[in-house]
Amino acid sequence: LRSDKVGIAGAGRVAQALGRALYQRGVDVAYVASRHRNRAESAAEFIGPATTAVEYSELPSRSGRLLIAVSDSAIESVARVLADGGARDGIALHTCGAKGTEALRALSDCGVACGTLHPLQTVREGQGSASALTGISFAVSGDGKAVAWAEEIARLLEGHVLRIRPECQVLYHTAAVMASNYITTLMDVAQELLVSAGLDPADAVLALAPLVRTSVENAVTLGTTAALTGPIARGDSDTVASHLNALSNRDQRVSHLYSVAGLNALAIAERRGLDQAKVAAVANVLKKN
Ligand SMILES: NC(=O)c1ccc[n+]([C@@H]2O[C@H](COP(=O)([O-])OP(=O)(O)OC[C@H]3O[C@@H](n4cnc5c(N)ncnc54)[C@H](OP(=O)(O)O)[C@@H]3O)[C@@H](O)[C@H]2O)c1
């Protein structure tokens, strides 16, 4: 049945990982499309032995269930190509966290039930990518039929469903980006400082790894308020001032990051009951920078 077959628009990281994860759970992921035949073919090979590479325009006549996992800026144009390719019913979900169902307007105007299914996970190429989609949260929105399919996918992947109100979609995505990309950024800056302190770059990452992992684990198990340690949590303004002094001859982006992140750490310390005089002293040092 066409309506049971899943077709994936896009042959990148999410298309491949989600396609493979669903295929492994018995979903009929029958087609995958890309602008480039060779990329669609290698994605099909990665997803599973019964997956075939096709053109975007061929998907609607072959699949009643469309997963659109193309770059954010291409979602509207790919939806238009699918609509022009004859999409008239069925379901379509896109995997972008920053956009809502309005990005699929071309398809909803043709009678397709439209929605979104955003995996709250960072997805890379390669073997581990499909298993990284197991047990995660998925933000889901859209028409009744689309939401039902998105929830079915989340259930198959042993995931949790997050229903985000449309007006909060961008806020949701901002949180996702900060939790993922900013942790990477903080590690990058810490590595840069350790290299300046004389460590080899690879040794610096290895040295930081247990600290970062334990900090994340503590934030998850204890909550961020209880997990925060260090000079700002203690209200040690002298140490904070010495850090800023050590950063003073470097690019200002680093000292600015230290100060802005520090003010946010100070909000945690204050929430935990740090003495008001210490809060004021640390704030004074951080805001001077
Ligand atoms: N990677 C992540 O960590 C992650 C996590 C959650 C959600 N997402 C979302 O999932 C979606 C896909 O992300 P991704 O990381 O898988 O991207 P990706 O690896 O860069 O792959 C993007 C795909 O989009 C296609 N594409 C790009 N521009 C196009 C255009 N103008 N017309 C038609 N196709 C076009 C590319 O096709 P060609 O093969 O033809 O070049 C490629 O197959 C995005 O909405 C992203 O925000 C990503």
The ligand as a MOL file (V3000), in Angstrom:
LIG
                    3D

  0  0  0     0  0            999 V3000
M  V30 BEGIN CTAB
M  V30 COUNTS 48 52 0 0 0
M  V30 BEGIN ATOM
M  V30 1 N 22.0110 17.2660 12.2810 0
M  V30 2 C 21.3880 17.5020 13.4050 0
M  V30 3 O 21.9960 17.4050 14.4780 0
M  V30 4 C 19.9160 17.8340 13.4210 0
M  V30 5 C 19.2060 17.5620 14.6030 0
M  V30 6 C 17.8370 17.8260 14.6390 0
M  V30 7 C 17.2000 18.3390 13.5180 0
M  V30 8 N 17.9160 18.6210 12.3900 0 CHG=1
M  V30 9 C 17.1760 19.1720 11.2380 0
M  V30 10 O 17.0140 18.1500 10.2520 0
M  V30 11 C 17.0450 18.7370 8.9320 0
M  V30 12 C 18.1630 18.1010 8.1220 0
M  V30 13 O 19.3770 18.3700 8.7830 0
M  V30 14 P 20.7130 17.5220 8.4780 0
M  V30 15 O 21.6540 17.8330 9.5700 0
M  V30 16 O 20.3500 16.1290 8.1610 0 CHG=-1
M  V30 17 O 21.2240 18.2610 7.1460 0
M  V30 18 P 22.3370 17.7750 6.1030 0
M  V30 19 O 23.0810 16.6110 6.6120 0
M  V30 20 O 23.0770 19.0140 5.7440 0
M  V30 21 O 21.4530 17.3050 4.8620 0
M  V30 22 C 20.6240 18.2310 4.2300 0
M  V30 23 C 19.8940 17.6010 3.0720 0
M  V30 24 O 19.0750 18.6350 2.5120 0
M  V30 25 C 19.2240 18.6120 1.1080 0
M  V30 26 N 19.1330 19.9870 0.5740 0
M  V30 27 C 19.8530 21.0580 0.9350 0
M  V30 28 N 19.4880 22.1410 0.2220 0
M  V30 29 C 18.5170 21.7280 -0.6260 0
M  V30 30 C 17.7500 22.3650 -1.6300 0
M  V30 31 N 17.8770 23.6830 -1.8820 0
M  V30 32 N 16.8360 21.6410 -2.2830 0
M  V30 33 C 16.6970 20.3210 -2.0210 0
M  V30 34 N 17.4060 19.6480 -1.0890 0
M  V30 35 C 18.2990 20.3460 -0.4040 0
M  V30 36 C 20.5940 18.0540 0.8390 0
M  V30 37 O 20.4160 17.4520 -0.4020 0
M  V30 38 P 21.5410 17.0480 -1.4130 0
M  V30 39 O 21.9250 15.6680 -0.9740 0
M  V30 40 O 20.7870 17.1160 -2.6660 0
M  V30 41 O 22.6500 18.0810 -1.2540 0
M  V30 42 C 20.7760 17.0590 1.9730 0
M  V30 43 O 20.3030 15.8020 1.5910 0
M  V30 44 C 17.2260 20.2500 9.1540 0
M  V30 45 O 15.9580 20.8490 9.1660 0
M  V30 46 C 17.8660 20.3240 10.5360 0
M  V30 47 O 17.6020 21.5500 11.1910 0
M  V30 48 C 19.2590 18.3680 12.3140 0
M  V30 END ATOM
M  V30 BEGIN BOND
M  V30 1 1 1 2
M  V30 2 2 2 3
M  V30 3 1 2 4
M  V30 4 1 4 5
M  V30 5 2 4 48
M  V30 6 2 5 6
M  V30 7 1 6 7
M  V30 8 2 7 8
M  V30 9 1 8 9
M  V30 10 1 8 48
M  V30 11 1 9 10
M  V30 12 1 9 46
M  V30 13 1 10 11
M  V30 14 1 11 12
M  V30 15 1 11 44
M  V30 16 1 12 13
M  V30 17 1 13 14
M  V30 18 2 14 15
M  V30 19 1 14 16
M  V30 20 1 14 17
M  V30 21 1 17 18
M  V30 22 2 18 19
M  V30 23 1 18 20
M  V30 24 1 18 21
M  V30 25 1 21 22
M  V30 26 1 22 23
M  V30 27 1 23 24
M  V30 28 1 23 42
M  V30 29 1 24 25
M  V30 30 1 25 26
M  V30 31 1 25 36
M  V30 32 1 26 27
M  V30 33 1 26 35
M  V30 34 2 27 28
M  V30 35 1 28 29
M  V30 36 1 29 30
M  V30 37 2 29 35
M  V30 38 1 30 31
M  V30 39 2 30 32
M  V30 40 1 32 33
M  V30 41 2 33 34
M  V30 42 1 34 35
M  V30 43 1 36 37
M  V30 44 1 36 42
M  V30 45 1 37 38
M  V30 46 2 38 39
M  V30 47 1 38 40
M  V30 48 1 38 41
M  V30 49 1 42 43
M  V30 50 1 44 45
M  V30 51 1 44 46
M  V30 52 1 46 47
M  V30 END BOND
M  V30 END CTAB
M  END
